């Protein structure tokens, strides 16, 4: 293996990624939604939360977890006023799987923009649900 003296990365580093290409943001969002739908169908709990955490770890996209938080909040709002499964998931991921507080804050900001721009039309009590979630997180 030949190293690039300036970066200490192998010179063939890009070649490794030719066959193992990263997922697009749209693909990740789709996977987030499918995972969250399954989690909410199971009504939360420790075991499903562990499965979500392991799956997020396998996806290896810590830079994009704010989008996961946004999708979790939006789906929770769409499903109704019971935010306990969301609270349990976020607390579990934060304590066990290293979901950073900044990712949660950033995801909440994105969710708030989405609620203000369009979700409140489809789900009129969405702003009130969002306030409940803000207080709980």
Residue pairs with C-beta under 8 A, 6 or more apart in sequence:
1 10
1 12
2 10
2 11
2 12
3 9
3 10
3 11
4 10
4 11
10 16
23 31
23 59
23 61
25 64
25 67
28 59
28 61
28 64
28 67
29 67
29 71
31 55
31 59
32 67
32 68
32 71
32 72
33 71
33 75
35 52
35 55
35 56
36 52
36 68
36 71
36 72
36 75
37 75
38 48
39 48
39 49
39 51
39 52
39 85
39 89
40 75
40 76
40 79
40 85
42 48
43 85
44 84
44 85
44 86
44 88
44 89
45 88
46 92
49 88
49 89
49 92
49 93
50 92
50 96
52 89
52 93
53 92
53 93
53 96
53 97
56 65
56 68
56 93
56 97
56 99
57 97
62 98
62 100
62 103
65 99
65 100
65 103
65 107
66 103
66 104
66 106
66 107
66 110
67 107
67 110
68 103
68 107
69 90
69 99
69 103
69 104
69 106
69 107
69 108
69 110
69 111
70 107
70 108
70 110
70 111
70 114
72 86
72 89
72 90
72 107
73 86
73 107
73 108
73 111
73 130
73 133
74 111
74 114
74 115
74 119
76 83
76 85
76 86
76 129
76 133
77 111
77 115
77 119
77 123
77 126
77 129
77 130
77 133
78 119
78 122
78 123
80 129
81 125
81 129
81 132
83 129
83 132
83 133
83 136
86 133
86 136
87 136
87 137
90 99
90 104
90 137
93 99
94 100
94 101
94 104
104 137
108 133
108 134
108 137
111 130
112 130
115 126
115 127
115 130
116 127
119 126
120 126
120 127
123 129
